[in-house]
Amino acid sequence: MRRLWIIIFNLLLLSLPVWGWAGGEGLEVPEELGKKVDLSHLSGINHFFAAWYNDNLWVYATIVTGLMGTVGLAIALVTDVILKMVGMEVSKIEHHE
């Protein structure tokens, strides 16, 4: 009997998104945002990234994604060095299935 209630609960839970579709036509499609950053008060690296954002969002997104990966790698390497200095053994984890 408990198994039946679990199955019913899971089916109801899985059908929740379908209930949302029954709400009606929905809102109108929004128009394109077209937001531009004011560059007059910016300088240095802020101006650099804001100009990329204004000129080409694809270039901006590509560079920011690469920069985030580079910063993440740098944080991981610094953490690795600090943990080794403290005396903790840092190595890859083996997964046995």
C-alpha positions as CSV (number, residue, x, y, z in Angstrom):
1,M,0.0,0.0,0.0
2,R,2.9,2.4,0.8
3,R,4.4,1.7,-2.6
4,L,1.2,2.7,-4.3
5,W,1.1,6.1,-2.4
6,I,4.7,6.7,-3.4
7,I,3.9,6.0,-7.1
8,I,0.8,8.3,-7.0
9,F,2.9,11.1,-5.3
10,N,5.6,10.8,-7.9
11,L,3.1,10.9,-10.8
12,L,1.5,14.0,-9.3
13,L,4.9,15.7,-8.7
14,L,5.9,14.9,-12.3
15,S,2.7,16.4,-13.7
16,L,3.1,19.8,-11.9
17,P,4.8,21.5,-14.9
18,V,1.8,20.5,-17.1
19,W,-0.6,22.2,-14.7
20,G,1.3,25.4,-15.3
21,W,0.7,25.2,-19.1
22,A,-3.0,25.3,-18.5
23,G,-2.9,28.9,-17.2
24,G,-3.9,30.6,-20.4
25,E,-2.2,32.4,-23.3
26,G,0.5,34.0,-21.2
27,L,2.2,37.4,-21.7
28,E,3.2,39.0,-24.9
29,V,6.7,38.4,-26.2
30,P,9.0,41.1,-24.8
31,E,10.9,43.3,-27.2
32,E,14.6,43.2,-27.4
33,L,16.4,44.9,-24.5
34,G,19.2,46.7,-26.3
35,K,20.7,48.0,-23.1
36,K,24.0,50.0,-23.4
37,V,26.4,50.9,-20.7
38,D,27.4,54.6,-20.3
39,L,31.1,54.8,-20.8
40,S,31.6,58.4,-19.9
41,H,32.4,57.8,-16.2
42,L,34.4,54.6,-16.7
43,S,38.1,54.1,-17.0
44,G,40.7,51.3,-17.1
45,I,39.5,47.7,-17.0
46,N,35.9,48.7,-16.4
47,H,35.8,50.7,-19.6
48,F,37.5,47.8,-21.4
49,F,34.8,45.3,-20.5
50,A,31.9,47.8,-20.8
51,A,33.0,48.7,-24.4
52,W,33.1,45.0,-25.3
53,Y,29.6,44.6,-23.8
54,N,28.3,47.5,-25.9
55,D,30.0,46.5,-29.1
56,N,29.5,42.7,-29.3
57,L,27.8,40.5,-26.7
58,W,29.3,37.3,-28.2
59,V,32.9,38.6,-27.9
60,Y,32.1,39.8,-24.4
61,A,30.5,36.4,-23.4
62,T,33.5,34.5,-24.9
63,I,36.1,36.6,-23.1
64,V,34.3,36.6,-19.8
65,T,33.9,32.8,-19.9
66,G,37.6,32.3,-20.7
67,L,38.5,34.7,-17.9
68,M,36.3,32.9,-15.4
69,G,38.0,29.6,-16.3
70,T,41.4,31.1,-16.0
71,V,40.6,32.6,-12.6
72,G,39.2,29.3,-11.4
73,L,42.3,27.5,-12.5
74,A,44.5,30.0,-10.7
75,I,42.4,29.6,-7.5
76,A,42.7,25.9,-7.7
77,L,46.5,26.0,-8.2
78,V,47.0,28.4,-5.3
79,T,44.8,26.3,-3.1
80,D,46.8,23.2,-4.1
81,V,50.1,24.9,-3.2
82,I,48.7,26.1,0.2
83,L,47.4,22.6,1.1
84,K,50.7,21.0,0.2
85,M,52.6,23.6,2.4
86,V,50.3,22.8,5.3
87,G,51.1,19.1,4.8
88,M,47.9,17.7,3.3
89,E,48.2,15.1,0.6
90,V,46.6,16.5,-2.6
91,S,46.0,14.0,-5.4
92,K,43.3,12.8,-7.8
93,I,40.5,10.7,-6.3
94,E,40.1,7.3,-7.8
95,H,36.5,6.2,-8.3
96,H,35.8,2.4,-8.0
97,E,32.5,1.2,-9.3
